[in-house]
Amino acid sequence: MNTPDRAAAAELAKYDAVFVTGGSSGIGEAFLRGALEHSRARVFNISRSAPSAGLSEIREFVHIPCDLSDASALDSLSARVRGEISALGTSRPPRVLLVNNAGFGLYGEFPSPDVSRNMQMIRLNVSALTRLCAEFLPAVKAGGGSIINVSSLAAFEPCPVLGVYAATKAYVKSFSLSLSYELGKHGCKCLCVCPGPTSSNFFKAAGFDEPPLAGGYGHEPAEVAAASYSALARGRAIVVVGFWNSAVALLARIAPTRLLLEISGRVLERVRRPRRAGKAT
């Protein structure tokens, strides 16, 4: 399924504004496309670089340039977001959807390529996501809105040579599930999305010469976005995208930690050494 189903399209139609981080390519761009095609909401992309020109041919959206790993940039972004939500001019509190997709990974034994790059990854994958959830929370609660946080299949197990990345995504999963419970008491939703390997710039940016798992575990960005919107419509707290990825996630819950380490370590170390450091979306 590469396009939102009827339930997902109906869910998207409920929102007055959709904010997507990291929408310049890959999964983030697919989230943007779904919102532009299946909602009448005012759509915003928040990322360092602008999305492809093809998206603007669907209909108008707003690109807000921002380096989300920069704390001072987040300060300015917060004021801009509050202004954009106030300017929607709805007769009731607007219903807002936030999609926290921005993030990147790094491949190599810690602290490769260097400590500062790993700290930047933590700031983007963890700190920025947490800050944005806090900033959007009043608007989400007021209008009965939702939050989608993009985690990873790596959140379910320790991943040697992807150690810090997997740890950041485990944080996103745990935090999102707690937030889902808390928001549920206010009639709002938070969904944690856990895709496996996806056909995007992620692996190249992380330093892989080739994806670490066989093609049967992977998906296209549009599949991830469609599955996410569908799960949100059904009130799910978490969705693992893909049948085989769901099986891997289940195995990670029941298998001994030592076995998981051996399997993930052998698979990931088999990939050729990286050619470049990670790159943020």
N, C-alpha and C positions, 0 to 999 in steps of 0.2 A: 504494500500500500504506500504509494508515493504522494498521494494527495489526501487532504483531510476528508474523513467520511462525513455523513450528514450531521451526526451528533457534534463532531468537532467544528463544522462550519456554523452550526447553530450556536455553539459556545462562543466562537469568535465574534459573532454578530451582536453579542451582548455588551461588548466593551466600547467605551468612548475613546480610550487611548491605549495604545500598545507601545511599550518601550522595550527595545531589544539591544543588548550589549554585544559587541563583537559581531556585528552583522555585515562586515565587509566581505566575508567569504564563508564557504563551508556551511556548517549547521546553522550559524547565525543568519546567514543570507537566506537559508531555507525557511527559518522562522519569520523573517521579514516578508518573504514572498507569500507565505500562507496568510499572514495578517493583511497584506495588501489585496490579495485576491478574494478573501472570504470574510472581510469585515468592512464596515464603514468607519472604523475608528481612525482617529488621527494617529499616524504611525511615526515612531521616532527610532532612529538608529544611533547608538552611542558607541563610537570606536575611534581609533586613531586615524584610520583611513576610510574613505568613502566607499560604499558598495558599488558594484558594477552598474554601469549606465542603464542596463536593461531593466532594472527594477523600477526606475523612474518612468518607464514607458507603461507600466501597469497603472499607476496613479501617483500623485504627489506624496512624498513623505519628507520628514525633516531629518537631516544628518547633523548630529551634534558631535563635533570632533573633541575627543578627550582621551588622554592617557590615563586609564583607570588605575594603573599601578602608582600614580603620583598622587599623594595625599592632598597636596594643595590644589591640584586639578579637580579632585573630588569635592573640595569645598566650593569651588565655583560652579561645578555641575549641580550641586544640591540646590543652589539658588535658582539656576536656570530651570531645573525640573519643576520646582514649586511654581515658578512663573508660568510655565507651559500648561500645567494642570489647572491653574486658576484661570488661564485664558480660554479654556475649553468652553466656558459660558453655558453649561448645561443648567436646566432648571432644578436639578437635584445634584447631590454629590456624584461626580463622574465615576464610572466604573473603570478601573485601571488594571491593566495586566503588565507585569514586569517579567521579562525573560532575561535571567542572568546567564548568559552564554559565554561571555569573554573568558579566555583562559589560554594557557599554553603549557607544554610539557618539556622536559629535558631528559635526554638519554645519556646514561653513563654512570659509572660508580661515583657515589657522593665523595667530594663536592663538585664533580665535573659539571660544566666547564669551569665554574668558579663559584664561590660562596655568594657573591653579589647577585649573580644571575638567579641563583636559587631563591634568594630573598625577594627578588623582584617577582618571581613566580608565586611565592606565598602571598605577597601583597596583592597581586591580581586575583589569583584563584580563591583566596580566603578573605583577606581584609576588605577588598573592594566589594566582593559579593555580600559580605556581612553588612558593610556600611550602606550599600544600596537598599538592602532589605529594610534596614532601620529607617532610611530616608523615605521610602515609599510606603511604609507601614501605615501611617495615618490616613493617607489617601486610599489605600487598599481597604482598610477597615471601614472608612466612611462610606464608600460606594459599593461594598460587597465585591471587591476585586479579587485578583489572584496573583500568585508568584510562581514562576517556573524556574527552578535552579538546575542547571546542567552539571551533573556529576559524571561518572564513568563506571564502566565495568570494573576498572581498577580499584574502585572504592571497596570492593568486597574481599580483597586479599592483599597482602604485602607483595610488592613488585620490585625485586632487585633490579638495579640499573634504571628504574623509574621510581625510586623510593620516595622522594619528596613529592613528586607529582601524585602518586597513589595516595599518599598521606593527605594531601590537600583535598583530594576528591572524597576520601573517607570522611573528612570534616564536613564537606558539603552535604553528603548523604545524611549523616547524623543530625546536623543542624536543621536540614530541610524537613526531616521527619518530625522533629520536635516542633518546628514552626507550623507544620501542617496541623498538628493537634491543637496548638494555641489559636491559630486562625480559625479553625473549625468552630470554635465557640462563638465566633463573631459572624458566622455565615460566610466565611471567606475560605480560599483554598491555597495550598502550597503543594506543588508537585516536584518531586525529585526525579530527574531523567538520567538513566544510566545506559548510554550507548556503548557498544563495543567499537572496534576499529571501523572508521568511517572514511569514505573516499573524499578526503579534503586535504588541506595543506598541513594538517596537524603533524603527521609523521615526518614529513620533510622538514618542517620547522623545528621539530624536536631533535632532529639529527639522524633519523633513520635513513638508511639506504633503501629499505623496503619495509612494508608493513610486517609486524611480527607474527601475525596469525593468518591461517588460511582464509581464502575468500569467503567461505561459508559463514564465517563469524562476522563479516563486515556488512555495511549497508551504505546507501547513498544518503547525503544530508537531508534530502526531501523525505525519505522514509523516517528518519529520526524526528523531524518536525511534525509530520503527520501523526505518528504514534504518540507524540507528546500532547498535541492538541486533543487527540481522541481520549487519552487517559485523563486529561484535565476535565473534559466534558463529563466523564464518568465518575469524577470525584476521587480518583486514585491518589494515594499519597506518594507512590513510587512506581516507576515503570522501567523495566529492563527491556531494551529494544532488541527483538530478534529471539527466535526459539532457542538456538544454540547458546546464545549469551545468557538466556534465562537458566539453562541447564548448568552453565559454568557458575553462575551466581548461587544456584542451589548447592552445587558441590562445595563451594567455598564456605557455606554455612555449616556443613556437616563433616568435612574432611579435616584431619589433623593439621595443625599449622605447619609442622615440619614438612609434610607432604606437599602442601600448597607452595611452600617456599621452594622446594626442589623442582616442582613442575614449572612455576612461573619463572624461576631463575634460569632453568635450562632453555625454556622457550625464548626468553628475552635476550639471553647472552648469545644465542645462535645468530642473532641479527648482526650484520656487519657493523663495524665501528662507525660512529657519527662523522658527518662531514662538516657540520656547522652547529652553532649553538641555537637554542630555542628562540622562537619569534612569537611575540604576542599578537593576538587578533584584535 
